[in-house]
């Protein structure tokens, strides 16, 4: 036993001497080589963030408020035609290539996934307003698209309402709660749209069911000092999800659900043929082939499976944009009631389906924090609230400056989420309306 202890002690002394004579001197001399490798990733992200921040400051944006007329009987489908113009704006980004692309990204801070259009609904103490924010370059496109479908609407330039509240929320007087929402399943699975809410093909507006009615009525219950902000950020799907074709992925999922046969297998080898004859596999295969010919795949589908396939085919048949829905509830602390975030959340729940798709909030950005380290929850929630407010103000995607954190919505889904309701759906107490649209004087009037 003593000999074993002496051998262990001698081995330990050998290791200590080796560390003292070789390892420690190497660490003292070359320690500076390791930190660059460890800090490369964070430094790259901070550099990209910094350059893009500078580039965004050089861009000019305009906030347009949409003032609804006293009466409008336009169907929700009219908004789908407006979104076709928004699709052209979002995909009107042509990044460079090669070395020029690298210089654009890392030196000039140019990025093509910054939202070209932000659709927003804001309720201030129960009074709801509709806004659209875009680069000034595309203002004429947006106004022309809206006026072509809603000629009685009035569009005016407005100040950014985010700047009308303290910029350091949460603070001693104000608090907020927020969520970023994306689709829970693959992008090809649709949510409910306005066609699912309407009673058949009823042309009369008063007999339709508008999913926005519940939202506007709930927002009208906000008290003094309370606000709810809704933001839908849109961008080009090819730049937000590079290398992923959501239409082709939808076709693959559709074919799999429809039990369509894949590519035909190649010819069997001689050993496989012999084994198949001995085990009787050839006979079984022939029986299966006869059964498949007798009963086509579409006859094997349940009604629910047919509905899913039909929904996927309908969604991928229309253009789509990458987007995320951001909900925020703000209020002064003397009236702040956290469950009021459920007012806009219930609006999104209307579009959920059990067998197709639904909305789900992103856990990495939500201001609702609950971890095993209880003493860190309050601080972590404070940081996330500040970031949520900043992302809303800057119109940043949830994972900025990285890509991702978005889902693909086609034009029909976007029109269902954001459209201009009629006076029957949203009476004057809910949404302020203009009595008459301002127009120019007739040209036949005599001059002064």
DALIN-V599155 format. One record per residue. PHI is phi in degrees with one decimal (* if undefined). Layout:
PHI ; PHI
//
This chain:
* ; -65.3 ; -65.9 ; -63.5 ; -63.3 ; -66.9 ; -66.8 ; -64.0 ; -67.1 ; -66.6 ; -66.1 ; -64.3 ; -63.8 ; -63.8 ; -64.7 ; -63.6 ; -65.6 ; -64.1 ; -64.7 ; -69.2 ; -87.5 ; -126.9 ; -65.1 ; -61.1 ; -60.6 ; -65.6 ; -64.3 ; -63.1 ; -85.1 ; -115.4 ; -61.9 ; -72.0 ; -75.6 ; -75.7 ; -53.4 ; -57.8 ; -68.4 ; -73.0 ; -96.0 ; -62.1 ; -61.6 ; -60.3 ; -65.6 ; -64.1 ; -65.4 ; -66.5 ; -62.8 ; -63.7 ; -60.7 ; -63.1 ; -66.3 ; -71.5 ; -59.3 ; -64.4 ; -68.2 ; -65.9 ; -65.3 ; -82.8 ; -80.9 ; -107.6 ; -122.9 ; -132.3 ; -106.1 ; -108.6 ; -100.8 ; -98.0 ; -97.5 ; -78.0 ; -75.5 ; -63.0 ; -132.5 ; -151.5 ; -113.9 ; -69.5 ; -72.1 ; -63.2 ; -59.8 ; -60.4 ; -68.7 ; -64.0 ; -67.7 ; -65.3 ; -67.8 ; -64.4 ; -71.9 ; -60.5 ; -64.3 ; -63.9 ; -67.8 ; -65.6 ; -96.5 ; -89.1 ; -115.8 ; -126.6 ; -66.7 ; -70.8 ; -138.9 ; 64.2 ; -64.5 ; -65.4 ; -65.3 ; -64.3 ; -66.4 ; -58.9 ; -75.5 ; -94.7 ; -110.8 ; -86.2 ; 73.5 ; -75.3 ; -139.9 ; -97.9 ; -100.8 ; -67.8 ; -59.7 ; -75.5 ; -140.9 ; -122.0 ; -95.6 ; -138.1 ; -127.7 ; -129.0 ; -115.1 ; -109.1 ; 55.3 ; 100.1 ; -101.7 ; -101.1 ; -128.8 ; -111.4 ; -133.3 ; -137.1 ; -118.7 ; -152.3 ; -65.9 ; -57.0 ; -57.0 ; -101.0 ; -60.6 ; -62.8 ; -59.8 ; -66.7 ; -62.8 ; -63.9 ; -63.9 ; -72.4 ; -63.9 ; -65.0 ; -103.9 ; -127.7 ; -64.4 ; -89.1 ; -77.6 ; -111.5 ; -113.5 ; -130.0 ; -77.1 ; -127.9 ; -78.6 ; -63.8 ; -67.3 ; -63.9 ; -78.2 ; -88.2 ; -117.0 ; -55.9 ; -86.0 ; -112.7 ; -67.8 ; -79.1 ; -140.0 ; -68.0 ; -110.2 ; -122.6 ; -141.8 ; -147.6 ; -142.0 ; -151.1 ; -144.3 ; -106.4 ; -117.6 ; -133.1 ; -77.4 ; -77.0 ; -111.7 ; -58.1 ; -61.7 ; -73.0 ; -78.4 ; -86.4 ; -97.7 ; -66.7 ; -122.0 ; -61.2 ; -66.3 ; -75.9 ; -88.5 ; -75.6 ; -85.9 ; 68.4 ; -113.6 ; -60.1 ; -77.5 ; -77.6 ; -61.5 ; -69.1 ; -100.3 ; -92.6 ; -110.8 ; -95.6 ; -63.2 ; -81.1 ; -61.6 ; -64.4 ; -63.9 ; -66.1 ; -68.0 ; -67.8 ; -66.7 ; -66.5 ; -85.9 ; -64.9 ; -97.9 ; -62.0 ; 92.2 ; -112.3 ; -143.4 ; -128.8 ; -117.2 ; -124.8 ; -135.3 ; -119.0 ; -92.0 ; -125.3 ; -154.2 ; -70.2 ; -64.3 ; -69.2 ; -89.5 ; -78.2 ; -129.4 ; -64.1 ; 80.3 ; -119.9 ; -97.3 ; -67.1 ; -72.3 ; -65.7 ; -63.1 ; -64.8 ; -64.8 ; -65.5 ; -64.6 ; -61.9 ; -64.1 ; -67.3 ; -67.2 ; -79.8 ; 58.0 ; -74.5 ; -66.8 ; -79.3 ; -61.9 ; -64.3 ; -68.8 ; -72.1 ; -63.9 ; -74.2 ; -76.7 ; -61.2 ; -59.7 ; -66.1 ; -65.3 ; -63.3 ; -63.0 ; -65.9 ; -68.2 ; -65.0 ; -83.7 ; 77.7 ; -66.3 ; -63.0 ; -65.9 ; -63.4 ; -62.8 ; -65.1 ; -62.7 ; -63.6 ; -63.4 ; -64.9 ; -64.9 ; -64.4 ; -68.1 ; -71.9 ; -120.5 ; -64.4 ; -57.7 ; -65.2 ; -78.8 ; -88.0 ; -79.0 ; -80.7 ; -57.0 ; -65.8 ; -67.4 ; -63.9 ; -64.2 ; -65.1 ; -62.9 ; -63.2 ; -66.0 ; -64.0 ; -61.6 ; -67.9 ; -68.8 ; -74.1 ; -80.4 ; -119.2 ; -60.6 ; -132.0 ; -125.2 ; -76.6 ; -157.0 ; -145.1 ; -105.7 ; -114.5 ; -116.5 ; -139.6 ; -118.5 ; -121.4 ; -172.3 ; -69.3 ; -64.0 ; -74.9 ; -124.8 ; -63.4 ; -134.2 ; -52.9 ; -60.1 ; -65.6 ; -63.8 ; -68.3 ; -62.0 ; -74.5 ; -64.5 ; -62.8 ; -63.7 ; -69.7 ; -61.9 ; -58.9 ; -92.6 ; -77.0 ; -132.9 ; -76.9 ; -107.3 ; -112.8 ; -144.3 ; -154.8 ; -86.2 ; -140.9 ; -85.8 ; -79.3 ; -69.9 ; -76.8 ; -120.7 ; -64.4 ; -83.8 ; -88.7 ; -114.1 ; -148.3 ; -122.8 ; -69.7 ; -88.2 ; -59.4 ; -70.5 ; -95.8 ; -60.6 ; -64.0 ; -66.7 ; -65.8 ; -65.2 ; -61.5 ; -65.0 ; -68.3 ; -65.6 ; -61.7 ; -67.2 ; -62.2 ; -64.1 ; -65.5 ; -63.2 ; -66.4 ; -64.8 ; -81.8 ; 60.1 ; -92.5 ; -72.7 ; -57.2 ; -100.5 ; -54.1 ; -87.9 ; -79.0 ; -85.7 ; 97.9 ; 70.4 ; -136.4 ; -130.3 ; -99.9 ; -118.6 ; -81.4 ; -64.2 ; -66.9 ; -66.8 ; -65.3 ; -64.5 ; -71.3 ; -77.0 ; -138.7 ; -154.8 ; -99.9 ; -74.5 ; -77.8 ; -68.5 ; -73.8 ; -72.7 ; -125.2 ; -62.8 ; -55.1 ; -61.9 ; -83.6 ; -130.6 ; -65.7 ; -127.8 ; -87.2 ; -70.2 ; -152.5 ; -77.3 ; -72.4 ; -135.4 ; -81.1 ; -68.6 ; -59.6 ; -70.2 ; -81.2 ; -66.3 ; -69.0 ; -74.1 ; -78.1
//
